[in-house]
Amino acid sequence: MFRKILIANRGEIALRIMRTCNELGIRTVVAHSEADRDSLPVRLADETVCIGPPPTASSYLNIPNIVSAAMLTGSEAIHPGYGLLSENARFAEICADHGLCFIGPAPGAIAQMGDKISALQLMQELGVPTIPGSNGPLNSQLEASKMAREIGYPIIIKAAAGGGGRGMRVVQSPRKLASELELARHEAQIVFGNGELYLEKYLEEPRHVEIQILADRYGNAIHLGERDCSIQRRHQKLIEEAPSPALTTELRMRMGEAALLVVKALRYEGVGTVEFLVDRVGNFYFMEMNTRIQVEHPVTEAITRLDLIALQILVAAGGSLPCKQEDIRFDGHAIECRINAEDPLRDFRPCPGLVDAFVPPGGLGIRVDSHVYPGYIIPPYYDSLIAKLIAWAPDRSQAIVRMQRALGEFAITGVRTTLPIHQRILENAFYQKGEAYTNFLQRRILGS
């Protein structure tokens, strides 16, 4: 096991990793920007290193500074968390070149799954269902127009190197295709440094369901069930739950088997998530694979009683999986609400600033993952996530009631948050019946 790990991330995930490291007897180093000097992870770490000014390009994406910080502090491994450098194959390679363990999969797996076109081609080779669309990057508007006519509108344009809903455009008719292609290409180039695009048939009201996987370097692989992430805004998740209220036992088994096919083909090591879209009649289609720990991993932890960060570190250190597929048991139902410093009434505009009060809820079955405290200043440079509220109960209806109670107790003042929109979603009759899809927010909440 490692003696010291450098955490190359910030906010709640840096604190989450640190807590598991402390329980494993591993010392932690937090690499932080100047803007995060007073953050809770920095205050609680064994050691800290400032790696640059506030902008992410100068700090949390500054590979030379992060690697230097790890070397100077005698760290043996780097945990990238999620976002930032967590799916950067070049960063994983540089870590290896300097004798540092990158706590994640091999660079080749990251690169192959990070290229959405390459990932789709692998799925087709494996026989995993994929959404009808282009088999490679679009070379011209004419090619895109021809493909769109063949598969039928509406279609969705996606960035080949994309993720997190960036570089995506839904096109309802031919007259909008040219302008949306240009907008998507421009955004993809800015965000990912890669303007390649592809297109797919746009599924009406699909569910977004992902399978959590875990594998070691000895060929052992398991899945830990699914998470339903259908409640989203701008293609970014707001509420996640496990298990999905839409999956039958047979469909759950088929999706789990498909996810493990991918894992074994990649010779994957570590945690990861294979993401699917599920249509109204129960057909599922591969969407993408995230080669890292997910924001929503606590709902899986809640129903499996497993520490995914501890297992991720164990596997990275060369350990074998401590359990087999038949050992996995699912208990109850869990829901996670992502609490963001955003104003839902102003198109989810970020709301950085001083947090006057922060009083999280408690009680049976409630977990709060957050780096925020009274007096904390939310910086304007980073993601607006400030807390994750997780509710567990023996069944879904009780989990909803428990989450509603917890949302009502949660007090945050000084900045606007998404707490009110979560309350509206949880009290919606369609959500309570388990009817959710990726445009649920627009149709059932904001449009009502």
Residue, then its C-alpha position, 0 to 999 in steps of 0.5 A: m500500500f502507498r505511504k503518501i498520495l498527492i491529490a491533484n484535485r479540489g473541493e469535495i472530491a479532494l476531501r472525500i479522497m483524503r478521508t479514505c486515505n486517512e482511514l487507510g493510514i496513507r498521508t496526503v498532499v493536496a496540490h492547490s491553487e492560490a484561490d483555494r488556500d483557505s479551502l477545507p481540503v487544504r486545511l485538513a491535509d497532512e501537507t500542501v503545495c501551491i501549484g499556481p494562480p487561480p485559473t485551472a490552466s495555470s494550476y489544476l491543469n498544470i502538469p509540470n507543477i503537479v508532478s514536481a509537487a509530487m516529487l518534492t513531497g515524496s509522494e508515490a501516487i497521484h489521485p486525480g479525482y474527477g474532471l480536470l486531469s482525471e481522463n488525461a492520458r498524457f498526464a497518466e503517461i508522464c506520471a509513469d515516466h516519473g515513477l509515480c502511480f496514476i490512480g486510474p486506468a492505463p493511458g491506452a484505455i483512457a485515450q481509447m475511451g476518451d475518443k468517442i469515435s474510437a469508443l463507438q467503433l470498439m462497441q460495434e466490434l464487441g456487439v454492444p448496441t450503439i445508437p445509429g450515427s456516423n462511424g467516424p468524424l464528420n469531414s464536411q457539412l455535406e456528409a453530416s447532411k447526408m447522414a442526418r437524412e439517412i437516420g432521420y431528424p432529430i439528431i444530436i451533434k457531439a464532440a469526439a473528445g467530449g464529455g460533461g455535455r460540452g460540444m453537444r447540439v440537438v438539431q430538429s431540422p435540416r435548416k439548423l444543421a449548418s449553424e449548430l455544426e459550427l457552434a459545436r465545432h467551435e465549443a469543442q475546439i475551445v474546451f477540448g482542443n479538438g474540433e472533431l464531431y460526430l452525429e447520432k440519432y437523437l432518442e426522444e425522452p431516453r433514460h441515462v443509466e450507467i454501470q459502475i465497474l471495478a477491475d484489477r490488473y489480474g483480469n478480475a472484473i465486477h460491476l456494482g449495479e447501475r445508477d439512473c442519472s436521467i435528471q439533468r440540466r444542459h446535459q449535466k446531471l442534477i439527481e442520481e439514484a440507485p438502483s434505476p426504477a426503470l430496469t428489470t432484473e433481466l435488463r440489469m443483467r444484460m447491461g452489466e454483462a455488456a459493461l464487463l465485455v468492454v472492461k475485459a476488451l480494454r484489459y481495464e484496471g481501476v474504477g470506471t463507468v460505462e454509460f448507456l441510454v435506455d429508450r422507452v421500450g427497454n432497448f439500451y445503447f452505449m453512450e460513453m465510458n468514463t475512466r475515473i471515479q464519478v461524482e455520483h459514486p456515493v449512491t453506489e456506496a450506499i447500496t453496496r456498503l463498499d468504499l469505492i475510493a478505497l477499492q480504487i487505491l487498493v487496485a492501483a497499488g497492485g491489490s486484487l479485488p477482494c470480492k467476486q460478482e456473486d458476493i455483491r449484494f444490493d441493499g435499499h435505495a439511494i438518491e443523490c442531489r448535487i447542490n450547486a451554487e447556481d441560480p435556477l431562476r436565471d438559467f442556472r447562472p453560477c453564483p460564487g461568493l461568501v457563504d454566510a451560513f452552511v447548516p447541512p442536514g443529518g439523521l438516519g440514512i443521510r450523508v453530505d459530502s462537501h468542502v464548504y463551511p460558514g465563511y467560505i468564499i466560493p471562487p468564480y474559477y471552478d465548477s459550481l458544485i458545493a455539496k452532494l446530499i445523499a439519502w438512503a432508505p429501504d426502498r425508493s418511496q422512503a428514500i424520496v421522503r427522506m431526501q425531501r426532509a433533508l432538503g428542507e433542513f439544508a440551510i445555505t445563505g449568502v449565495r443562491t443554490t439549486l436546493p429549491i429546484h431539487q425540492r420541486i423535482l422530488e415533489n413532482a408526481f411523475y418523478q415519484k412514479g419513477e418516470a424520468y428522462t434526460n429532458f425531464l427538467q425542461r418538460r416537467i419542471l421548468g416548462s410547468 
